[in-house]
Amino acid sequence: MRMARLAQKTALVTGAARGIGAAIARAFAGEGARVVLTDIDDDLGRATARGIGAASAYRRLDVRQDGDWRSAVDGVLAAHGRLDIVVNNAGITGFDPAAPRPHDVEHATLDDWHAVLRTNLDGVFLGCKHAIRAARASSRPGSLSIINMGSRSGVVGIPRAAAYAASKAAVRNHTKSVALYCAEEGLPVRCNVIQPAAVLTPMWDPLLGEGADRERRLAEFCRDTPLRRFAAPEEVAALVVYLASDESAYCTGAEFTLDGGLLAGAAATPRD
């Protein structure tokens, strides 16, 4: 029988009620980990945890709040004595289909800018900070893996999603600062960042819409992607499992791009 890659490990995943976070939580449980799903959508978060089964639990965590982080991490340490994996996945684009507002570099408001950065960047800062605290406080010291969710948008400019792009660029850089700090401190903490491009999750629904036009918009958004499709959340989760496991023990401060070839350059149109 295959040995579970995350057996005996305890993980905390933010933004885990749906989308990429839920796929990561399911993959972790499937590899033998105990998983604490966190989110601010309590009903959906509890339902997702129930669907995963006994290896999972749900806890409310607003990643923007230092007190929420402290309580969540302390709760994991009290229950399990250690925290082995933290996935800083929670994030927002800032786009609201119910009240559309500009997010370009000229017209975005300061309030909208701050709202995106508070979740996407402050949330990652706090997650890394409290993960390091957990590593120091663990009753059973071991290696802790922090995986931050960046974006292809943090590598290139996105003129009409300025705050989102800036936040993900900062996550990319902060990941490296955390990795170097932990190495300098002699802490058994690794920190890496994954940078997906288009992943088909509910976050895209405001842009894709519904009905007959949805397939057309899907094709339009993937037109410049060499593989010409969206990624599935499970494909991101597979990479997260690798970075969470001991297989990646020599990997820290690294960035992993998962973009269907977008940053590689241009590809000719496939022949039929």
Long-range contacts (C-beta under 8 A, 24 or more apart in sequence): 4-31, 4-32, 4-33, 5-31, 5-32, 5-241, 5-245, 5-246, 5-247, 6-31, 6-32, 6-33, 6-85, 6-241, 6-244, 6-245, 7-31, 7-32, 7-33, 8-32, 9-33, 9-34, 9-84, 9-85, 9-244, 10-34, 10-35, 10-36, 10-76, 10-80, 10-82, 10-83, 10-84, 10-85, 11-35, 11-36, 11-83, 11-84, 11-85, 11-86, 11-87, 11-244, 12-36, 12-38, 12-72, 12-73, 12-76, 12-83, 12-85, 12-86, 12-87, 13-37, 13-38, 13-87, 13-89, 14-38, 14-39, 14-61, 14-63, 14-87, 14-88, 14-89, 14-90, 14-123, 14-127, 15-39, 15-63, 15-89, 15-90, 15-91, 16-45, 16-48, 16-89, 17-41, 17-44, 17-45, 17-48, 18-44, 18-48, 18-201, 18-202, 19-199, 19-201, 19-202, 19-203, 19-233, 20-89, 20-149, 20-196, 20-199, 20-201, 20-233, 20-236, 20-237, 21-87, 21-89, 21-90, 22-48, 22-233, 23-232, 23-233, 23-234, 23-236, 23-237, 24-87, 24-89, 24-233, 24-236, 24-237, 24-240, 24-241, 25-49, 25-52, 25-56, 26-52, 26-237, 27-234, 27-237, 27-238, 27-240, 27-241, 28-85, 28-241, 28-244, 29-53, 29-55, 29-56, 31-241, 31-245, 33-84, 33-85, 33-244, 34-80, 36-72, 36-75, 36-76, 38-63, 38-72, 38-90, 39-90, 63-88, 63-90, 63-119, 63-122, 63-123, 63-124, 63-126, 63-127, 64-118, 64-119, 64-122, 64-123, 64-126, 65-126, 66-126, 69-126, 69-127, 69-129, 69-130, 70-130, 72-130, 73-130, 73-131, 73-133, 73-134, 76-134, 77-134, 77-137, 77-138, 77-139, 81-138, 81-139, 81-140, 82-134, 82-138, 82-139, 82-140, 82-141, 82-142, 83-131, 83-134, 83-135, 83-138, 83-144, 84-142, 84-143, 84-144, 84-145, 84-244, 85-144, 85-145, 85-146, 85-147, 85-244, 86-127, 86-128, 86-130, 86-131, 86-134, 86-144, 86-145, 86-146, 86-147, 87-146, 87-147, 87-149, 87-240, 87-244, 88-123, 88-124, 88-127, 88-128, 88-146, 88-147, 88-148, 88-149, 88-171, 89-149, 90-119, 90-123, 91-119, 91-120, 91-123, 91-149, 91-151, 91-167, 91-168, 92-116, 92-119, 92-120, 92-164, 92-203, 93-161, 93-164, 93-203, 94-161, 94-163, 94-164, 95-161, 95-206, 95-207, 96-206, 97-205, 97-206, 102-160, 103-160, 103-161, 103-162, 103-163, 103-164, 104-159, 104-160, 104-162, 105-159, 105-162, 108-162, 108-163, 112-163, 113-162, 113-163, 115-163, 116-163, 116-164, 116-167, 117-163, 117-166, 117-167, 117-170, 120-164, 120-167, 120-168, 120-171, 121-167, 121-170, 121-171, 121-174, 124-148, 124-171, 124-174, 125-174, 128-174, 128-178, 128-191, 131-189, 132-178, 132-182, 132-187, 132-189, 135-182, 135-187, 135-188, 135-189, 136-187, 141-188, 142-188, 143-188, 143-189, 143-190, 143-246, 143-249, 144-188, 144-189, 144-190, 145-189, 145-190, 145-191, 145-192, 145-243, 145-244, 145-245, 145-248, 146-175, 146-178, 146-189, 146-190, 146-191, 146-192, 147-191, 147-192, 147-193, 147-194, 147-240, 147-243, 147-244, 148-174, 148-175, 148-191, 148-192, 148-193, 148-194, 149-193, 149-194, 149-196, 150-175, 150-193, 150-194, 150-195, 150-255, 151-195, 151-196, 151-197, 152-195, 152-196, 152-197, 152-257, 152-259, 152-262, 152-263, 154-195, 155-195, 155-257, 155-263, 156-263, 168-195, 172-255, 175-253, 175-255, 176-253, 179-252, 179-253, 180-253, 182-252, 183-252, 190-243, 190-248, 190-249, 190-251, 190-252, 191-252, 191-253, 192-243, 192-248, 192-251, 192-252, 192-253, 192-254, 192-255, 192-256, 193-254, 193-255, 193-256, 194-236, 194-239, 194-240, 194-243, 194-255, 194-256, 194-258, 195-255, 195-256, 195-257, 195-258, 195-259, 196-231, 196-236, 196-258, 196-259, 197-225, 197-231, 197-258, 197-259, 197-260, 197-262, 198-222, 198-225, 198-230, 198-231, 198-259, 198-260, 199-230, 199-231, 199-232, 199-233, 199-235, 199-236, 200-230, 200-231, 200-232, 200-233, 201-233, 204-230, 222-260, 224-262, 225-259, 225-260, 225-261, 225-262, 226-260, 226-261, 226-262, 226-264, 226-266, 226-267, 227-260, 227-261, 228-260, 228-270, 229-260, 231-258, 231-260
